[in-house]
């Protein structure tokens, strides 16, 4: 069960812009504010953890990898031996943040006052790392014009972040309006 409404509406929700709930009932959010932005996690027990962004870049979205078959009536067949997965470059996702199950977008228009280095893009959470939200898919800075929110800070940069059933991250508008880019965290490759 997720934390109660009073807890979620406390410090966790300050400057909230993107919100996601994981299968383990953790609530995840990103901020959109002046200055350093944050990724926050609220556990069902009310424990709040936050990670700062890499620079003065706005955050746009947060996505958490969820079960691919959440309503499967029977347990899935056992996976092949781990050694076979390694040989075929199909290492399965595991618990924890080390393989990037939590991903965010950094968004910022050049005239919004954000730092331009590092660039905006898609990042993943690596818990315990000195730089916990490194950019894994850099994006081209845009002015955020003609977007759905009518706000340059909210409309700039990559949008539509999602996980595919192939365990890749997909995002639109990272390099130009209307494009679709992918990041394969297992093989550490990108397709633009």
C-alpha positions in Angstrom: 0.0 0.0 0.0 1.3 3.5 -0.9 1.9 6.1 1.8 -1.2 8.0 2.9 -2.4 11.2 1.2 -1.2 13.4 4.1 2.3 12.0 3.8 2.4 12.3 0.0 1.2 15.9 0.2 4.0 16.9 2.6 7.6 17.6 1.7 7.5 14.8 -1.0 5.2 16.9 -3.2 7.1 20.2 -3.0 7.7 21.5 -6.5 6.2 18.3 -7.9 6.0 18.0 -11.7 6.1 14.3 -12.7 4.7 11.5 -10.6 4.9 7.7 -10.9 3.9 4.7 -8.7 6.0 1.5 -8.8 4.8 -2.0 -8.4 6.4 -2.1 -4.9 4.1 0.9 -3.9 7.0 3.4 -3.8 5.9 6.8 -5.1 8.5 8.6 -7.3 8.5 12.2 -8.4 10.6 14.8 -10.1 10.6 18.6 -9.4 10.4 21.5 -11.8 11.8 24.5 -9.9 14.4 27.2 -10.0 17.8 25.9 -9.1 18.8 22.2 -8.6 15.9 19.8 -9.3 15.4 16.5 -7.4 14.2 13.0 -7.9 12.3 11.8 -4.8 11.1 8.5 -3.5 8.5 8.0 -0.8 8.2 4.5 0.6 4.9 3.0 1.8 6.2 3.6 5.3 6.7 7.3 4.7 10.5 7.3 4.3 11.5 10.1 1.9 14.8 9.9 -0.1 15.9 12.4 -2.7 18.7 12.7 -5.3 19.8 16.0 -6.8 20.2 16.4 -10.5 23.5 16.7 -12.2 23.2 20.5 -12.7 20.7 23.3 -12.8 18.5 21.4 -15.3 14.7 21.1 -14.9 13.3 17.6 -14.7 10.3 16.7 -16.7 9.2 13.1 -16.3 9.9 10.0 -14.1 9.3 6.5 -15.3 9.7 3.3 -13.3 10.0 -0.1 -14.9 7.0 -2.2 -14.0 6.1 -5.9 -14.2 5.6 -6.8 -17.8 2.8 -9.2 -16.9 1.3 -7.8 -13.7 -1.9 -9.9 -14.0 -0.4 -13.2 -15.2 -2.5 -16.0 -13.6 0.4 -18.5 -13.2 4.0 -18.0 -12.4 6.2 -17.6 -15.6 8.5 -20.4 -16.6 12.0 -20.2 -15.1 14.5 -18.1 -17.0 17.4 -19.7 -18.8 20.6 -20.1 -16.8 22.3 -16.8 -16.1 25.4 -17.8 -18.1 23.2 -18.3 -21.3 21.7 -14.8 -20.8 25.2 -13.2 -20.5 26.4 -15.0 -23.6 23.4 -13.7 -25.6 23.7 -10.1 -24.0 20.2 -10.4 -22.4 21.1 -9.9 -18.8 17.8 -9.6 -16.9 16.7 -6.5 -15.0 17.2 -7.1 -11.2 16.1 -5.3 -8.1 17.8 -2.1 -7.2 18.7 1.0 -9.1 21.9 -0.2 -10.7 20.4 -1.2 -14.0 18.3 1.9 -14.4 14.8 0.9 -13.5 14.0 4.5 -12.6 14.6 7.0 -15.4 13.9 10.7 -15.7 14.1 13.4 -18.3 16.2 16.6 -17.9 14.5 19.4 -19.8 15.5 23.0 -20.1 15.2 25.7 -22.8 18.3 27.8 -23.4 16.6 31.0 -22.3 15.3 29.5 -19.1 18.5 30.1 -17.2 19.6 26.5 -17.0 23.2 25.5 -17.4 24.1 24.2 -20.8 26.7 21.8 -19.7 25.8 19.0 -19.1 23.1 19.0 -21.8 19.6 17.9 -21.2 18.4 14.4 -21.9 17.4 11.1 -20.3 19.0 10.0 -17.1 18.7 6.9 -14.9 19.0 6.5 -11.2 22.1 4.7 -9.8 21.6 4.6 -6.1 24.8 5.1 -4.0 26.8 6.6 -6.9 28.5 9.9 -6.6 26.5 11.2 -9.6 23.3 9.3 -9.0 21.4 10.7 -12.1 23.8 10.5 -15.1 22.6 11.4 -18.5 22.4 8.3 -20.7 20.8 9.8 -23.7 21.8 13.4 -24.4 19.3 15.7 -26.1 19.4 18.9 -28.1 18.3 22.0 -26.2 15.0 23.4 -27.6 13.1 26.6 -26.9 10.0 24.7 -25.8 7.8 26.5 -28.2 4.4 25.2 -29.2 4.3 22.4 -26.6 1.3 20.9 -24.8 1.8 22.8 -21.5 2.1 26.3 -22.9 5.2 26.9 -20.8 8.7 27.1 -22.2 10.3 25.4 -19.1 7.8 22.6 -19.2 7.7 22.1 -22.9 11.5 22.1 -23.6 13.4 18.9 -24.3 12.6 15.2 -24.4 9.1 14.1 -23.6 7.1 10.9 -23.7 9.5 8.8 -21.7 8.5 5.2 -21.4 9.8 1.7 -20.9 9.3 -0.8 -23.7 8.6 -4.5 -23.2 12.1 -5.0 -24.6 13.5 -3.3 -21.4 14.6 -0.3 -23.4 13.8 3.4 -22.7 12.0 5.2 -25.4 11.6 9.0 -25.6 10.5 11.6 -28.1 11.8 15.0 -29.1 15.3 14.4 -27.8 17.1 15.5 -30.9 14.4 17.2 -33.0 10.6 17.6 -32.8 8.8 14.4 -33.6 11.8 12.0 -33.3 11.9 8.8 -31.3 15.1 7.7 -29.6 15.9 4.6 -27.6 18.4 3.7 -24.9 19.3 0.0 -24.3 20.7 -0.1 -20.7 21.7 -3.8 -20.9 23.8 -3.4 -24.1 24.6 0.3 -23.3 23.6 1.4 -26.8 21.5 4.2 -28.2 19.4 4.5 -31.4 18.6 8.0 -32.7 
